[in-house]
Amino acid sequence: MSLDELKQVTIDFYVNLQRIKKAQTGENPELNYQLKVYENKLTALGIPATDYQM
């Protein structure tokens, strides 16, 4: 997998987590944790996570 493909997969996964968070009605600590993990991954790849937050 190339770096560009890795970046795209990471962005897609983060956006999907954002959609789940927006649709949920209750608190989900695991979802919040996964969002933090993917925000850190995006940052490590040089991609600002704020560009993809809903």
GUPANU-895289 format. One record per residue: x, y, z of N, C-alpha, C, O, CB in turn; residue in three letters. Coordinates in Angstrom, 2 decimals. Glycine has a CB too. Example, Ala and Ser with C-alpha at 12.3 -4.5 7.8 and 13.67 -1.06 7.14 Angstrom:
REM GUPANU-895289
- n_c1/n_c2/n_c3/ca_c1/ca_c2/ca_c3/c_c1/c_c2/c_c3/o_c1/o_c2/o_c3/cb_c1/cb_c2/cb_c3/residu
- 13.19/-5.69/7.80/12.30/-4.50/7.80/13.20/-3.30/7.80/14.24/-3.32/8.46/11.31/-4.47/9.05/ALA .
- 12.85/-2.25/7.08/13.67/-1.06/7.14/12.90/0.03/7.87/13.41/1.14/8.04/14.08/-0.60/5.72/SER .
***
This chain:
REM GUPANU-895289
- n_c1/n_c2/n_c3/ca_c1/ca_c2/ca_c3/c_c1/c_c2/c_c3/o_c1/o_c2/o_c3/cb_c1/cb_c2/cb_c3/residu
- 0.85/-1.17/0.00/0.00/0.00/0.00/0.90/1.24/0.00/1.85/1.33/0.78/-0.97/0.00/1.23/MET .
- 0.60/2.15/-0.88/1.39/3.38/-0.94/0.97/4.33/0.18/-0.06/4.14/0.83/1.23/4.06/-2.33/SER .
- 1.78/5.34/0.39/1.47/6.33/1.44/0.16/7.05/1.13/-0.64/7.30/2.03/2.62/7.36/1.57/LEU .
- -0.06/7.38/-0.13/-1.31/8.05/-0.50/-2.52/7.16/-0.23/-3.56/7.65/0.23/-1.28/8.45/-1.98/ASP .
- -2.40/5.87/-0.52/-3.50/4.94/-0.23/-3.73/4.82/1.27/-4.88/4.78/1.71/-3.20/3.56/-0.83/GLU .
- -2.67/4.77/2.04/-2.78/4.70/3.49/-3.49/5.94/4.03/-4.36/5.84/4.90/-1.40/4.56/4.14/LEU .
- -3.12/7.10/3.52/-3.77/8.35/3.94/-5.26/8.31/3.62/-6.08/8.69/4.46/-3.11/9.56/3.26/LYS .
- -5.61/7.87/2.43/-7.02/7.84/2.03/-7.82/6.87/2.87/-8.94/7.19/3.28/-7.14/7.47/0.57/GLN .
- -7.28/5.70/3.15/-7.97/4.71/3.99/-8.18/5.27/5.40/-9.24/5.09/5.99/-7.18/3.39/4.04/VAL .
- -7.17/5.93/5.93/-7.26/6.50/7.27/-8.30/7.61/7.32/-9.10/7.68/8.25/-5.90/7.04/7.73/THR .
- -8.31/8.47/6.32/-9.31/9.54/6.24/-10.71/8.93/6.16/-11.62/9.36/6.87/-9.04/10.45/5.02/ILE .
- -10.89/7.95/5.29/-12.20/7.32/5.12/-12.70/6.71/6.42/-13.87/6.86/6.78/-12.15/6.25/4.04/ASP .
- -11.82/6.02/7.13/-12.21/5.39/8.39/-12.59/6.45/9.42/-13.58/6.29/10.14/-11.07/4.51/8.93/PHE .
- -11.81/7.53/9.50/-12.10/8.60/10.45/-13.45/9.26/10.13/-14.24/9.53/11.03/-10.98/9.66/10.42/TYR .
- -13.71/9.50/8.86/-14.98/10.10/8.48/-16.14/9.18/8.83/-17.19/9.65/9.27/-15.00/10.42/6.97/VAL .
- -15.97/7.88/8.64/-17.02/6.93/9.02/-17.28/6.96/10.53/-18.42/6.89/10.96/-16.64/5.52/8.58/ASN .
- -16.22/7.06/11.32/-16.40/7.18/12.77/-17.15/8.46/13.12/-17.99/8.47/14.02/-15.03/7.15/13.49/LEU .
- -16.84/9.54/12.41/-17.54/10.81/12.64/-19.04/10.66/12.34/-19.88/11.19/13.08/-16.93/11.93/11.76/GLN .
- -19.37/9.96/11.28/-20.79/9.73/10.93/-21.50/8.94/12.02/-22.64/9.25/12.38/-20.90/8.99/9.59/ARG .
- -20.83/7.93/12.54/-21.42/7.12/13.61/-21.66/7.99/14.84/-22.72/7.92/15.45/-20.51/5.93/13.97/ILE .
- -20.68/8.80/15.19/-20.82/9.66/16.36/-21.99/10.64/16.19/-22.75/10.88/17.13/-19.52/10.44/16.61/LYS .
- -22.12/11.19/15.00/-23.21/12.14/14.76/-24.57/11.46/14.86/-25.53/12.07/15.33/-23.05/12.79/13.37/LYS .
- -24.67/10.20/14.43/-25.94/9.49/14.43/-26.31/8.90/15.79/-27.49/8.62/16.04/-25.89/8.40/13.41/ALA .
- -25.34/8.70/16.64/-25.64/8.04/17.92/-26.39/8.98/18.86/-26.27/10.21/18.76/-24.35/7.55/18.59/GLN .
- -27.16/8.40/19.76/-27.93/9.21/20.71/-27.38/9.11/22.12/-27.71/9.95/22.96/-29.37/8.78/20.69/THR .
- -26.56/8.12/22.39/-26.01/7.94/23.74/-24.51/8.13/23.76/-23.89/8.43/22.73/-26.36/6.55/24.26/GLY .
- -23.94/7.97/24.92/-22.49/8.08/25.10/-21.83/6.76/24.75/-22.33/5.69/25.12/-22.14/8.50/26.56/GLU .
- -20.72/6.83/24.04/-20.01/5.62/23.63/-18.51/5.84/23.85/-17.85/6.41/22.98/-20.32/5.26/22.13/ASN .
- -17.98/5.41/24.99/-16.57/5.64/25.29/-15.62/5.00/24.27/-14.57/5.57/23.96/-16.26/5.12/26.67/PRO .
- -15.97/3.83/23.76/-15.10/3.18/22.78/-15.03/3.99/21.49/-13.95/4.13/20.90/-15.60/1.76/22.48/GLU .
- -16.14/4.52/21.04/-16.16/5.35/19.84/-15.31/6.60/20.06/-14.55/6.99/19.18/-17.60/5.75/19.47/LEU .
- -15.44/7.22/21.21/-14.64/8.41/21.52/-13.15/8.07/21.51/-12.33/8.85/21.02/-15.04/8.99/22.88/ASN .
- -12.80/6.92/22.05/-11.40/6.49/22.05/-10.90/6.27/20.62/-9.81/6.72/20.26/-11.24/5.19/22.87/TYR .
- -11.70/5.57/19.80/-11.30/5.31/18.42/-11.13/6.61/17.64/-10.22/6.73/16.81/-12.34/4.42/17.73/GLN .
- -11.99/7.59/17.90/-11.84/8.89/17.24/-10.51/9.54/17.61/-9.83/10.10/16.75/-13.01/9.81/17.62/LEU .
- -10.13/9.47/18.88/-8.85/10.03/19.32/-7.68/9.31/18.66/-6.71/9.94/18.24/-8.73/9.94/20.86/LYS .
- -7.77/7.99/18.58/-6.71/7.20/17.95/-6.55/7.63/16.50/-5.43/7.84/16.03/-7.02/5.69/18.03/VAL .
- -7.66/7.76/15.78/-7.57/8.11/14.37/-7.18/9.57/14.16/-6.56/9.90/13.15/-8.88/7.84/13.68/TYR .
- -7.52/10.44/15.10/-7.04/11.82/15.02/-5.52/11.84/15.13/-4.85/12.59/14.41/-7.67/12.69/16.15/GLU .
- -4.97/11.02/16.02/-3.52/10.93/16.16/-2.87/10.33/14.92/-1.80/10.77/14.50/-3.15/10.11/17.39/ASN .
- -3.50/9.33/14.33/-2.97/8.73/13.10/-2.94/9.75/11.97/-1.96/9.86/11.23/-3.81/7.50/12.69/LYS .
- -4.03/10.51/11.84/-4.07/11.54/10.80/-2.96/12.58/11.02/-2.28/12.98/10.08/-5.44/12.23/10.77/LEU .
- -2.79/12.99/12.25/-1.76/13.96/12.57/-0.38/13.41/12.23/0.46/14.12/11.69/-1.82/14.34/14.05/THR .
- -0.15/12.15/12.55/1.14/11.51/12.24/1.39/11.46/10.74/2.53/11.49/10.29/1.19/10.09/12.83/ALA .
- 0.31/11.38/9.96/0.44/11.36/8.51/0.49/12.77/7.91/0.57/12.94/6.69/-0.72/10.57/7.90/LEU .
- 0.44/13.78/8.78/0.51/15.16/8.32/-0.82/15.71/7.83/-0.85/16.67/7.06/1.51/15.27/7.23/GLY .
- -1.91/15.10/8.27/-3.25/15.51/7.85/-3.97/16.09/9.07/-4.13/15.38/10.07/-4.06/14.31/7.23/ILE .
- -4.41/17.34/9.02/-5.15/17.90/10.16/-6.54/17.27/10.29/-7.36/17.37/9.38/-5.27/19.42/10.02/PRO .
- -6.80/16.64/11.41/-8.07/15.97/11.64/-9.24/16.95/11.61/-10.36/16.57/11.26/-8.05/15.22/12.97/ALA .
- -8.99/18.19/11.97/-10.07/19.20/12.00/-10.67/19.42/10.61/-11.81/19.87/10.51/-9.54/20.52/12.55/THR .
- -9.93/19.12/9.57/-10.46/19.27/8.22/-11.57/18.29/7.92/-12.34/18.48/6.98/-9.35/19.11/7.20/ASP .
- -11.66/17.22/8.72/-12.63/16.16/8.45/-13.65/15.98/9.57/-14.41/15.01/9.56/-11.92/14.87/8.23/TYR .
- -13.69/16.90/10.53/-14.66/16.78/11.60/-16.00/17.34/11.16/-16.07/18.33/10.42/-14.16/17.51/12.86/GLN .
- -17.06/16.69/11.62/-18.43/17.11/11.27/-18.92/18.13/12.26/-20.05/18.61/12.13/-19.39/15.92/11.22/MET .
***
